Amino acid sequence: MSDAGLLARQVHTTNRAFWRNPASAFFTFAFPLMFLVIFTSLLGSGTTEVAPGVEINTANYFVAAMAAFAVISATYTNLAISVTFIRDAGILKRTRGAPLPGGIYLSGRVIHAMLITLLLVMITTAFGVAFYEADVPTGALLGQFLVTVIVGAMAFSALGLATTALVPNAEAAPAVVNAIILPLLFLSGIFIPLGPDAPDWMKVVGDIFPVKHFAEATLGSFYGPPLPFEWSDILIIAAWGVAGLVAAIFFFSWEPRK
Amino acid sequence: MTVAIEVKGLHKSYGSVEAVAGIDLTVDVGEVFALLGPNGAGKTTTVEILEGYRERSAGEVSVLGFDPARRSREMRKRIGIVLQTTGVDPYLTVRETVALYAGYYPAPRNVDEVVELVGLREKSSARAIKLSGGQQRRLDVAVALAGDPELLFLDEPTTGFDPGARRNAWEIVRNLTSLGKTVFLTTHYMDEAQHLANRVAVIAKGEIVAEGPPSTLGGRHLAETLIRFRRPSGDLPPAIASLASVLGEDVELRVAHPTRTLHELTSWAIQRGSELEGLQVLRPTLEDVYLQLTGSEAGTE
């Protein structure tokens, strides 16, 4: 079988196993929609200032924010936890003993995570259109939105693989991964809009890490002007992705850590 | 090529701990070779260096003509590996798992044939998560056989098996050798080495302390025979008494040529018209040799 054929088969196999774990598949899809309903119900009345003098409906804000959250949870959270699990179960080690290049195995998982991401973003958007009167991006805006989602999904996948190097064992994986991502989701305006009154330190932290840049790029490309869309956000996300990939190449472990 | 594996002066250190302290091995094509030793003796370190998982600290290693440290894909196409601890995707079925791995190799075996061979035909559509421990281990073996390898590594393949499952596993290994495959196995079970291997190397503290066919290992065929019986009333004949040592109620004789001694002993007993209670004639077992070679380490972690 050619390497491309092997890669396609890995994606297919990963997908088959993914849907057979109903709890995992359900939560991957349910969380963004559940949070969308909860946050919109609690905080969704009125408008939110997303840039000086630019306001949008808070419900619409959350549609884009939850699309960004969906990307992060289907790539970063999902890969960091599931790859730690298959590492500790000895599956990675066994695969390393077969004549399948390790890169093809991991690429299969990353591509699968990205396909799940696209599906999840479509569902979240459709949900937003149906219940919160969000506008679907079209034309050039759609192009920008897809670039944002795809660059974001690749970067957060690479960071997810790099994070496995920090996780001592599979039991600890959800705790470690959430300890990293949950504070960033709050500090980056995904769960609660930061607004102009947010403390300076929070803005600084948000500017350093990729989550806020991703949230802002998603929002800007989803609704278009007058909301700002900065290509510098995409560059910063991509830089984090490259850093994640380099870290993964150097520190990734194919065997359980003892 | 008649040599499958060649190892010269292999060393492996973890920090200041020398796990493998200079071993030499040669395994011929078609041979079943067992590396026998207690836990912590360096078996897994050695086999994982041969498989390409660990880098050696020093020495030369050749596996099917490849240096395993280079992790060549070509080498991995020709070997099968059963690791000591390993897993498969819990949500794939037995058949899907074997088919997945078979697809990685250029000339795999028939998937259903492999599933049948390890005795999982009835579990073919069961997901791995639903299998018992023994069945999962058999799936490990099936995955290792999927690519029809010429050389199979088995790292403690039957640890934790019940006796029936072990016999089945042994049968699978014997079938492989009848197909001309080479098998390198590690075990801490003497009987496993004795039943399966053409040649055994005993490893202790990272060194090979004995090597040879199971029947002659450690000079076992040259060792003295032990004759033991319950202490009779009255004195033993002088020729016997001079060789005997009395241990509690038992008399023991260690002799190089037991036929003559037994003849003298039994003639004496028949003449007296008495029975030699509890008469035993014992050859050293592989276990005796093993315990002697590996010292007090045997059976400990």
Chai-1 contact restraints between the chains, C-beta under 6 A:
chainA,res_idxA,chainB,res_idxB,connection_type,confidence,min_distance_angstrom,max_distance_angstrom,comment,restraint_id
A,M1,B,G103,contact,1.0,0.0,6.0,A-B,restraint_1
A,T13,B,L100,contact,1.0,0.0,6.0,A-B,restraint_2
A,A17,B,D89,contact,1.0,0.0,6.0,A-B,restraint_3
A,A17,B,Y91,contact,1.0,0.0,6.0,A-B,restraint_4
A,A17,B,L92,contact,1.0,0.0,6.0,A-B,restraint_5
A,R20,B,Y91,contact,1.0,0.0,6.0,A-B,restraint_6
A,N21,B,Y91,contact,1.0,0.0,6.0,A-B,restraint_7
A,A89,B,G87,contact,1.0,0.0,6.0,A-B,restraint_8
A,G90,B,T85,contact,1.0,0.0,6.0,A-B,restraint_9
A,G90,B,T86,contact,1.0,0.0,6.0,A-B,restraint_10
A,G90,B,G87,contact,1.0,0.0,6.0,A-B,restraint_11
A,I91,B,G87,contact,1.0,0.0,6.0,A-B,restraint_12
A,R94,B,T86,contact,1.0,0.0,6.0,A-B,restraint_13
A,G97,B,I81,contact,1.0,0.0,6.0,A-B,restraint_14
A,A98,B,Y104,contact,1.0,0.0,6.0,A-B,restraint_15
A,P99,B,R73,contact,1.0,0.0,6.0,A-B,restraint_16
A,P99,B,R76,contact,1.0,0.0,6.0,A-B,restraint_17
A,P99,B,K77,contact,1.0,0.0,6.0,A-B,restraint_18
A,P99,B,Y104,contact,1.0,0.0,6.0,A-B,restraint_19
A,L100,B,Y104,contact,1.0,0.0,6.0,A-B,restraint_20
